[in-house]
Amino acid sequence: MVNPPHEAMHHIFRHDLHLFSRLRDVLEIPLPDAVDAVVLPNDLTETRPVERRVDTLLRLDSAKDGSLLLAIEAQGKKDPSKPASWAYYVSYLWTKYGLPTALLVVCQDRATAEWAARPVASGPAYLPTLSVQPIVVGPHNMPVITDPARAAEDLALATLSAITHAGDPGIGAILKALSAALRDVPENVADPIIEFTAQGLSKRPAQDLWRTLVAVDLSFYKSYLAEEIRDEARVEGRAEGRAQGLAQGSADAILLVLEQRGLDVPDDVRARVTGCDDPETLRAWLTRAVTVASAEEIFADGE
């Protein structure tokens, strides 16, 4: 079933067509210098009534090394039937376009990534015939970007980092760096990054933190996510209800970050956080929550 994280994991490569080339140092593989990249139709359906679609298909063109096809698949969990499908995609594309074809699989958990990276042959061990071994991107090899300056240097890579590390305990610091990096960029640049990140975090605890960061740090944007948050706030009661809703969301995000980092949250800390309704104070506490050594340390300077 197609879901928001699935879409975000491969659509980010359509949004920034040169993102794959910039993964050369991250993946430590000899990728060509792509002069241009083109999104190709992803419909691999044959005349027979069997429909097959690769998630995203790119053609990467290099003046030095020629062209190659890059099929990108988002994989949310282990699926024994997938290697055969991937072999079909690669062989079909190779046949149709007559170009070298590579396969990139994007995952959000280490177990799935390790499974996807294993070579699988279509034939028996003594006659492997066609072997499939994708390039795999996941939490095991993607950088953890927690510096806003570094995130600002490559917003698409920072977004992919957030998506692939969506389930990590340190996701709070990654999201904080990304939201900080978006403060000074034009709205038309920030909007797709906000949405891809929200999709990639869908149905995970970190999505609440991202929604809070967007509402507090990036409230001037009119993205789908920001508008959704504003709509919810209106339902809660216009101006006063919105303030209360954001305060509750910020408090929840603070406690979530502390808990995700494995810190003990005493009852008095929890009560003080949930009882606060000052946005600036909550924002300061949320900023500290991603780095403090203990929950009590978010109340620095007696705040």
C-alpha positions in Angstrom: 0.0 0.0 0.0 1.3 3.4 -1.0 1.6 5.7 2.1 3.1 9.2 2.8 6.5 7.8 4.0 6.7 5.6 0.9 6.0 8.6 -1.4 8.5 10.9 0.4 11.3 8.3 0.2 11.5 8.4 -3.6 9.8 11.7 -4.5 12.6 13.6 -2.9 14.8 12.3 -5.8 12.3 13.8 -8.3 12.3 17.1 -6.4 16.1 17.3 -6.5 17.3 15.4 -9.6 20.9 15.7 -8.6 20.5 14.4 -5.1 21.6 10.9 -6.1 24.9 12.2 -7.5 25.6 14.0 -4.3 25.3 10.7 -2.4 28.7 9.7 -3.8 30.7 10.5 -0.7 27.9 9.3 1.7 27.7 5.9 0.0 31.4 5.7 -0.9 30.7 4.4 -4.4 32.1 5.7 -7.8 29.1 7.5 -9.1 29.4 9.5 -12.3 29.2 13.2 -12.5 25.7 13.7 -13.8 25.4 16.7 -16.2 21.7 16.4 -16.3 18.9 14.3 -15.0 15.5 13.5 -16.4 12.4 12.0 -14.8 11.1 9.2 -17.1 7.7 7.5 -17.1 7.5 5.0 -14.3 4.9 2.8 -15.9 6.5 -0.6 -16.7 3.2 -2.2 -17.7 3.3 -4.7 -20.5 0.6 -5.5 -23.1 -0.5 -8.4 -21.0 -2.8 -7.5 -18.0 0.1 -7.2 -15.5 0.8 -3.7 -14.2 4.2 -3.0 -12.7 5.5 0.4 -11.7 8.8 1.4 -10.3 8.4 4.2 -7.7 10.7 6.7 -9.5 12.7 6.4 -12.7 15.5 8.9 -13.6 17.9 9.1 -16.5 21.3 10.5 -15.4 23.4 12.0 -18.2 27.1 12.6 -18.1 29.3 14.1 -20.8 32.1 11.8 -19.7 30.4 8.6 -18.8 27.3 8.7 -21.0 23.8 7.9 -19.6 22.4 5.5 -17.1 18.9 4.8 -15.7 18.3 4.9 -12.0 15.2 3.1 -10.7 14.3 4.2 -7.1 12.2 2.0 -4.8 10.9 3.0 -1.4 10.8 -0.1 0.9 9.0 0.1 4.2 9.5 -3.6 5.3 10.9 -6.9 4.2 9.0 -8.4 1.3 10.2 -11.8 -0.1 8.5 -11.0 -3.4 10.4 -7.8 -4.0 13.7 -9.1 -5.3 12.0 -10.8 -8.2 10.1 -7.5 -9.0 13.3 -5.6 -8.8 15.0 -8.0 -11.2 12.0 -7.5 -13.6 12.3 -3.7 -13.4 16.0 -3.7 -14.1 15.9 -6.2 -17.0 12.8 -4.5 -18.5 14.4 -1.0 -18.4 17.7 -2.3 -19.7 15.8 -3.9 -22.6 13.5 -1.0 -23.3 16.0 1.8 -23.1 19.3 0.0 -23.9 21.1 1.8 -21.1 22.9 0.6 -18.0 20.4 0.4 -15.2 21.0 0.8 -11.5 18.6 0.2 -8.6 18.4 2.3 -5.4 16.3 1.2 -2.5 15.4 3.7 0.3 14.5 2.3 3.8 13.7 3.7 7.2 14.9 0.9 9.4 18.2 -1.0 9.6 16.7 -4.5 9.4 14.9 -3.7 6.1 18.0 -2.0 4.7 20.2 -4.9 5.5 17.7 -7.3 4.0 17.4 -5.2 0.8 21.2 -5.0 0.4 21.7 -8.7 0.1 22.4 -10.1 -3.4 19.6 -12.3 -4.7 20.0 -14.5 -7.7 17.2 -15.6 -10.0 18.6 -19.1 -10.5 20.0 -21.8 -8.3 23.4 -21.3 -6.6 25.3 -23.1 -9.4 23.5 -21.1 -12.1 22.8 -17.6 -10.6 21.9 -16.2 -14.1 20.6 -12.8 -13.0 21.7 -11.4 -9.7 20.1 -8.3 -8.1 22.0 -6.3 -5.4 20.6 -2.8 -5.0 22.3 0.3 -3.7 20.6 0.8 -0.4 20.0 4.1 1.5 18.8 3.9 5.1 19.6 4.8 8.7 22.8 2.6 8.6 24.6 4.8 6.0 22.8 8.2 5.8 24.5 11.1 7.8 22.8 12.4 10.9 22.6 16.1 10.2 22.1 18.1 13.4 23.9 21.3 12.4 21.5 23.9 10.9 24.4 25.3 8.8 25.1 21.9 7.3 21.4 21.3 6.7 21.1 24.6 4.9 23.9 23.6 2.5 21.8 20.8 1.1 18.2 20.9 2.1 17.2 17.8 0.1 20.0 15.7 1.7 18.9 17.0 5.1 15.3 16.0 4.3 16.4 12.5 3.2 18.4 12.2 6.4 15.3 13.1 8.5 13.1 10.6 6.5 15.6 7.7 6.8 16.2 8.4 10.5 12.5 8.9 11.3 12.5 6.1 13.9 15.8 7.0 15.6 16.0 8.4 19.1 18.0 11.4 17.9 15.4 12.5 15.3 14.5 15.5 17.4 17.9 17.1 16.8 17.7 16.4 13.1 14.3 18.0 12.8 15.4 21.0 14.8 18.4 21.6 12.6 16.2 21.3 9.4 13.5 23.7 10.7 16.2 26.2 11.7 17.8 25.9 8.2 14.4 26.7 6.6 13.8 29.9 8.4 15.9 32.0 6.0 14.9 30.4 2.7 12.1 31.5 0.3 8.7 30.0 0.8 8.7 28.2 -2.5 11.9 26.4 -1.5 10.7 25.6 2.1 7.2 24.4 1.2 8.2 21.1 -0.6 10.8 20.3 2.1 8.2 20.8 4.8 5.8 18.5 3.1 8.3 15.8 2.2 9.5 15.7 5.8 5.9 15.5 7.1 5.1 12.7 4.7 8.3 10.8 5.7 7.4 11.0 9.4 3.8 10.0 8.9 2.3 7.8 11.7 5.5 8.1 13.8 5.9 10.0 17.1 8.4 12.4 15.4 5.6 13.8 13.2 4.1 15.6 16.2 7.5 17.3 16.9 7.8 18.3 13.2 4.3 19.8 13.2 5.2 21.7 16.3 8.4 23.0 14.9 6.6 24.1 11.7 3.9 25.8 13.7 6.4 27.6 16.0 9.5 28.2 13.9 7.9 28.4 10.5 4.5 29.8 11.2 4.9 32.4 8.4 4.8 29.7 5.7 1.5 28.8 4.0 2.4 25.2 3.2 -0.2 22.4 3.4 1.1 21.3 6.7 1.1 24.7 8.2 -2.4 25.3 6.9 -3.5 22.0 8.4 -2.2 23.0 11.8 -3.9 26.4 11.5 -7.2 24.7 10.6 -7.0 22.5 13.6 -6.3 25.5 15.7 -9.4 27.3 14.4 -11.5 24.3 15.3 -10.2 24.5 18.8 -11.4 28.0 19.3 -9.9 30.7 17.1 -7.2 32.9 18.7 -7.3 31.6 22.3 -7.9 28.0 21.2 -5.0 28.2 18.8 -2.7 29.4 21.5 -3.8 26.7 23.8 -3.5 24.1 21.0 0.0 25.2 20.1 1.1 25.3 23.8 -0.2 21.7 24.3 1.5 20.6 21.1 4.8 22.2 22.2 4.5 20.6 25.6 3.8 17.2 24.1 6.8 17.6 21.7 9.2 18.5 24.7 8.1 15.4 26.6 8.4 13.3 23.4 11.9 14.4 22.7 13.0 13.7 26.2 11.4 10.3 26.2 12.8 9.4 22.8 16.3 10.3 24.0 15.8 7.8 26.8 15.8 10.4 29.6 13.8 9.9 32.8 11.0 12.5 33.0 10.0 13.0 36.7 6.4 13.9 37.5 7.3 17.4 38.6 9.1 18.1 35.3 6.1 16.7 33.3 3.7 18.8 35.4 5.7 22.0 34.9 5.9 21.5 31.1 2.3 20.7 30.6 1.2 23.5 32.9 3.1 26.2 30.9 1.2 28.2 28.3 3.9 30.7 27.3 5.0 30.0 23.7 8.5 31.5 24.1 9.3 29.6 27.2 8.1 26.3 25.6 10.2 27.0 22.5 13.3 27.5 24.7 12.6 24.3 26.6 12.1 22.4 23.3 15.4 23.7 22.0 17.2 22.5 25.1 15.4 19.2 25.1 17.4 17.9 22.1 20.7 18.3 23.9 20.3 18.2 27.7 21.7 15.4 29.8 18.7 15.3 32.1 15.1 16.4 31.9 15.6 19.0 34.7 18.2 20.8 32.6 15.6 22.2 30.2 14.7 24.7 33.0 18.0 26.5 32.6 18.4 29.9 34.3 15.4 29.2 36.5 12.9 29.4 33.6 
